[in-house]
């Protein structure tokens, strides 16, 4: 190999190395852009699905459970006002055939029979509406313990994105940028657990902490390159979080498995200028 060929290989290696560094930097920069735009959002329209699947088994029996909540609505953050529809339910199975069928089903393995409408004009104060007899509208009940919906804007979730920002992989098409992370995060048990408790009522990362030996995390973020209406660039569009934990009781008497999922879609970020109080309140 002559000197020119060797020099050419060195230059090529340098270019490839530089391209790889740019790729990683770009992914991290895009994750940080997603975080900052969501963190600083003043309002948005959302659809959120949070669901859990868990099972425990020993040589005598098996038990599988699942619960799901689906939210659709609009929210303003400061001052806080939101209006949404919710659908929720749960399921529990002990028969082998039912368990196997439930495990193959995405989220809706539950009896989703709890349906409500919620309106809140200030933190922890508002109304919960239930459907009445046909054509009679909603029956509203005053509530003073309402929790605002988690739309993926909680700092514990955003900090999780930031923690692994330099490990995301980036792909794109003409309209969207896709950012993906997956890995073993057992060593970050406490931080992952704090994020998990913001979007689903599952105490596996608290009461079950001593039994867990493995935690796997997947994150999928989508950024719209340019809003088709406003022309704004780099707008958060979707977020998905999946946390899988495995454990066993002392002496390996029972095996435990838990899966938590959070899926959020965003629209009209900073464009929700008013949220009307529903009729009947």
N, C-alpha and C positions, 0 to 999 in steps of 0.2 A: 504494500500500500504506500503510495507516494505522499509527500507532505501536503499537497492540495487536498487529497482525499481525506487525510486525517483531520485537516483543518475543517473540511466540510462536515465531517461527523461531529466534531466538537461544537460547531455552530448549530447543527441540527439538535444535538442534545440540549444545548442551552435554550433554544427556542421551545422545545417540548417541555423543559422544566419550567420555563417562564409561563407557558400556557397553562400548565397544571396549577401553578400558584395562583394565577388569575382566576381559574375556575373555582378554586376553593374560596378565594377572597370574595368573588362575586356571590357565591352561595351564602356566605356569612353576611355580607352586606344586604342581601335580599331578605334574609331572616330578620335582621335588625330593622329593616324598613317596614316589614309586616308588623313587628312588635310596636314600633313607634307610632305608626298610623292607627293601630287599634287602641293603643294606650291613650292617644290624644284625641280619639273620636269624641265628638259631642253628642252624636245621635246615630242610630242605625235601625234597619229592619233586619230581623233574624229568623232563622229556623234552626232549632237545636234539638238533637236527639241524644239522650244519655241513657245508656243501658248497661246492665250488669248480668254476667253469667257466672254461676259458681256451683261447684259440686264437691262432695265429700264421699269417700267410700272406704270401707274396710272389707274384710273377708266375709262379713255377714250381710251387708246392705249397702245400697247406694242412694244418694239423694242429690237432685239437681234443682237449682232455683234460678229465677231470672226476674228482673224488674226493669221497666222501661218508662221514660217520660219523654213526651214530644211537646215542644213549645213552638209557637209561631206568633210573632208580634213585632211591636215597635217600642223603642226605648230612647229617652233622652237622659243624659247622665248628670247634668248639673244645671238646674235643679232636676232631681230624679223624678221622672214620670214614665210609666210604661202601661201598655195594654196588650194582652195576649190571650190566646186560646191554648189550652193544655189538654193532652190526652195521655193517660197513664194506666198502668196495670202491672200485674205480677203473675208468675206461674211457679208451681212447685211439683216435681215429679219424682217418683220412686220406682216406677216400672221401667225395666231395661229398654223396652222398645220405645216408650215415650221419651226417655232420656236421650236415646240416640237420635231420634227425630228432632228433638228440641235443640240439640247441639249443632245440627246442620242448618238450622233456621237463623236468618239474620234478624236479630233484635226481637221481632214480633213473635216470640214464642209464648207471649203472655196473653191473658184475657184483658185486653185494653178496654175496660168498661167504665173508667172514671173520666168524665169529660167536664171541663169547666172553662169559664172565662174570668179573667182577672184584670182589674183596673186599679192602679195605684197612683195617686197624685203627689205622694211624698214617701220617704223611706218608712217601711214597716206599717204603713197605714193605707187602707184601701178597701176594695170590695171584691168579693168572690161571687160569681154568678153561676147558677145552675139552670139548665134548660127546664122549662115548665111544660105544661100541656100545650099541644100544638096550637100555634098562632097566639099564644099568650105571652110570648117574649121570655125574658130571663127573670129568675128570682134571685135578688141580690142580698148578700149578707155582709154586714160590716165586719171587717177583719183588722185587728191591730197587731198581727204577728206575721205579716207577709214578708217573705224574703224576696228580694229582687232576683230575677232570673239570671243564672250564670251563662253568659254568652261567649266565654273564653277571654274575657278582658281582665279577670282577676290577676293581680300581680304574681301570685304563685304559679299560674299558668304561663304568663309572659316570661317570668324568670327561667322557667324550664326550657322554653324556646331559646332563650339567650345562652343558657348554660351549654347547650349542644350545638350552638350556631355554626361553629367551625367544622362540624362533622356532618352537616347536611350535604346531600347530593342534589344537584340542580339539573333540571331538564326544562325544555320550553317548546311551545309551538307558536303560531302566529299571534295568538291572543293572550296566552297565559304562561306564567312561570310556575313550575312545580318543584317544591322543596321537600325532600324526604330524609328522615333519620330513622334508624333502627339500631338497637343495641342492648346489651346486658347492663342494667343500671342498678344491680343489687347493692353496690357500694353507696349509691345515692338514695337509699331506701327512704330516709326521712324527707328529703326534698320532693321526691316523686309522690310520696304519700300526702304531703301538704297540697300538692296540685290536685291529686285525685279527690280529696275530700271537698274541693270547691264545686265539683259538678255532679257528684252522686253520693247518696246517703249510704255509704258502705264502710264499716268500721274495720275492715281487714287490715288496714295499715296502722290501726291503733290496738284494738283488742287482740288481733291475731298476729301481732308483730313477732312474737317469740317463736311462731311456727313457720314463718316464711323463710325459705332459703334461696329463692330465685325470683328476680323481677326483670321482665323484658318490656321495653318501651318502643313504640312506633309513633312517629309524628309525620303528618302530611299537611303541608301548607300550600295554598294556591293564591297567586297574586294575578289580578287582571292588569295587563300591561297599560291599557288605556280605557277609561270609562267611555262607553259609546255615546253617552248623553252629554256629560260635562267635559269630557276630554282630559280629565285628571289622570295622571300617570301613576302606576304602581299602587293599585287599590286592593286591600285584602278581600278575598272572595270566599275562601273556605279554609277550615281547620279541622283536622282529625287527630285524635289522640287515642291510642290503645295501650293499656297497661295490663300485662299478664303476670300473675304471681302464682307460685307453686309453694306448697308447704307440706309438712307432715307433723303429726303429734308425736309426743315422746314415745320412743320405742317403735316408731313407724306403724303404730296401730291403725291410723287413718291417714289417707292421702287427701290433700286439699288442693283445689285449683280455683282461681278467681280471675275473671276477665272484666275490665271496665273499659267502656268506650264512650267517647265524646265526639260528636259530629256537629259542626256549626257552619251555616251558610250565611253570608252577609250581603246585604243590598242597601243602596241609598245611604251610604256612610256620610254623615254630616248634612243630609238633605231632608231629614225628618224635622220639620219646623214646628209642628204642633201635633198633639195627640188629643183627640176629642174624647170627652167623657161619654161613655155609652148611655143610650136612652134608658130610662128606668131607674137611674141612680139619683 
